[in-house]
């Protein structure tokens, strides 16, 4: 009898949602892992015969998912979660938080707040993130990398005042110079976190900044990440300035492309959808922010049509003060359910499509499709394990339906990133979770003392 091949980790007897090309779901499945790579995926009976593992993980009654990809989150926003009045639409909300809070954010707020978001989202199965722009890039990148998650982050850059939003605006030259410096300094990344180029977008950037940033992203082979078409005001402003819609304008100036990631994208018409498909531009849908900040998702959202046209759409939890949560399982639920209602058609969204948006589509957006986003031989061992022996998971007839529509994010039991357990039995192993919570609360007291903002509520607080 041939001897068994030795490997590091063999996950056995679970249900594996591979999201591979055939979209196989393997019951009684196993995943063989050596160092940071997946070696083989198949039935447990076959893999148990073939491999001798240093560590065997019993995944009976567990769901084995590709590590989820949170394609849009913000570090600096975390410290003002719950601080702003909830009756502000997008523009006044942005003004409120940036005028009051963003201007006093210190590097430590971004580091501890950033780690807070990452723990929160990690504990719901996220292994990879795309961050949307920091004020203190160097300290933040070095500070958050120690959690051991995979990700890309950049500098919050904009060079144009739009609708009175003049807080922390820079010149075009400074934005370009700082982004180039950041890309060069952190080439190759720190841990699993790499630099990328981030623009605020949404009428707050000049054509020169858009065009030169696209060239910079091409040169550094990274992604260009920005917000666009979130509100009607954004479209109206674009008509006033350029006589055309936001995405039409980016198309005309050559700022779209395979390495461009556009976030929100609620107000996009069919002509613009064709431009996105033609240029292979990526879109990130943030349903929780769209709903809470009244972007008009139900009235204007065209996400089923984008997917139909072949546009790569992934999803993100966005900022902790407009989403306000970082639970990816809750976000996947919203992604699947909202189009059913706003199209008055239960077939307009599906559990499978929502899972694709949280896994393989996110990998494409980050230009990491060949490395992550599915459980396949040759890919990085980024895996989220969910416990199905829980009230929210039973009765269990269809693991995919229960995952998307019934399960809670906290049913994520363990997370493996790059072959290492970063969370095991709900305990984060890479950093001290209690310390992060205490640090955030300590920073919050300081912010609260400086700002002296009221608690916005019609109720009597004693
Ligand atoms: Zn954002």
Boltz pocket constraint, residues with backbone or C-beta under 6 A from the ligand:
constraints:
  - pocket:
      binder: B
      contacts: [[A, 72], [A, 73], [A, 74], [A, 132], [A, 227], [A, 263], [A, 318], [A, 319]]
      max_distance: 6.0
